[in-house]
Amino acid sequence: MTTLTQKFSSIIKVNISRYISSTSITYGHWIRDYVAESVPKTLEERYAAAKKYNLHPKEYKLHSEDEYYGIGDYPKLPFKGVAVRDPYYPYDLPEYKRNFNEPVHFDIDMLGEDRCDIGLKERYSKKAIIFSTLLIFGCLFGSSYVSLYVPMFQPVAEKQYPWIGKAYYTFEELK
């Protein structure tokens, strides 16, 4: 009996540890890594912040206080959508088109491939899109308007009941 309880308790421990290790907490760094620090004032603090975000010190620029409030030392990155990036580059995370520890824009939640495509060149101009939309809907509404005055019905004869002794139809010529 003791061996059965020992096996059962070890199975429970394994399942519990699997459940705990598969939570979303283990997918990223600690929360304290994401806390924004104060705005760097000296050149050494600026170099340290650039190193923290894996940027060259010349690439490291800060947001103005009017743009975003409270993001601290987070760098100002170009506002370009993910769809603009090279699709053939071997990214660490190819589904997001980004590499590990790569800094992302502060508004990355609206720059994904399933959202707006900032910076992507459109295939057709706005005038062509508006013109084709108006042309299609104009043809649909025009054809429905013209068909209002055309009578449409299924030709149906009067129902015939063949009772015994009564003739409901004849093959004689009309007079």
N, C-alpha and C positions, 0 to 999 in steps of 0.2 A: 504494500500500500504506500509505503514511503517513497519508493522509486517512482510510482505513478504521480504523486504530488510534486516530486522534484522535477520530473520532466514537464509537467503541466506549468509549474511556476517558471521554468526556464523559457518555455514557449511564450508565456505572457510577457516576460521581460524583453524578449526579442521583438515582439510586436509593438510594445510600448516604445522601445527605443527607435524603431523604424518610424513610428508615427511622429515622435518628437523631432527626429532628424529631418523629416520631410516638410516641415513647416516653412513658411515664407521668410522666417527670420534668418535662416541659414543661407539665403540666396545672395545677400549683399554684405556690405561692411556693417559695422556697428553704427547705431544712430548717431553717436557722438562724432563720427567722421563727417557727417553731413551738416553739422552745426556751423553756421556762418560765423566767422571771426570778424573782428572789427576791421575797418578800412585801413590798409597799410599806409603809414605816414612817412616812414623813412625808406631809404633805398634798400636797406637790408631786409626789411619787412616785405617790401615789394618783390624782391628776389625769392624770398622764402614762400610767398604766396604763389608765385609763378611756378616754382618747383613743386608745390603741393598739387597744383592742377596740371602738371606735366606740360607746361607751356614755356616757350622761350621768353625771357624777360622783355624783349621787344614786342612780342605778341600779346603780352599781358596788359589789358586795358580794363578800366573799371567802369561800371555804370554810373551815371549821374544820380544824384539823390532824387531827382524828379521822376526818373524812369521807373525804378523799382525801389520800394522802401524796405529796408531791413534785410537785404541779401548780403551785406557786408563785403567780404573780399572776393566774392564770386566774379569770375572774369566776364567781360563783354565779348560774346562770341557772335559770329555772323548769323543773321536771321535767314537761314536757308533751310528748305525742307529736306527730308531724308531722300526723296525721290531724285534729287539733283546729284546725289553722290554716285560714284562709279559702281555699276552693278557687278563688275567682274573682279573687283578687288577682293582678296581673301580676308574678309573681316573675321574677328573672333566671334562676333554675334551676327551672323549673316542675315537673320530675320529682322534685325533692327538696323543693319548697316552701320555698325559701330564696333570699335575695338575695346578691349578691357581697359578700364581706368581712363578712358578718353572723356574729357569734359564735354558736356552737352549744353545746349542753350537752355536758359532758364525756363523758356516756354516750350520745352520739348514735347509736352503732352499734346500740343496742337500742331506739331510739325512731323508727325509720323506719316508713313506711306498711305495709311488708310484715312488720313485727314487732309488738310489743305496742302497743296504743293507750292510752297513759296519758292520763287526763282526758276520754276520749270517752264520752259518755252512751250506755249500751247501749239497744237497742231493747226488749228484754224483761228482766224482773227475773230474778234468779237462781232464785227459787222456781218461776217459770213454766218456765224452761229445764230445771230438774231434774225437774219434774212431767211435762213433755211427753216427756222422754227415758225416764223410767221407764214412762210409759204406752205408748210405742211398743214398747220392748223387752218389756214385760209382755204386750202383745198378741201379739207374735211368738212368745215362748216358750210362752204359753198355748195358742195355736193349734197349735204343734208338739206340745205335750204331749197335747192332745185327739186329734190325728190319729194318735197312736201306737196307739190302741185301735180304730181304724176300719180294717178290712181293705182293702188296696188292691192289686189285681193286675189284669192284663189277662186277660180270659177267652180261653182258647186251647183249641181242640179237639185231639184226638189226631191226629197226622200220618197221612194216608191215602196208601197206595201202590197205584196202579192196575195190578196185574199182569194179564196176559192170562189169562183163564179163571177167575180168582178174583173173587168179588164182595166188596168191602170195605164196600159200602153197599147198602142196599135201601130201597125205598119202601113196604115192606109195613108193616101195622099191627103194633104190638107186642102180644103176648099176655100 
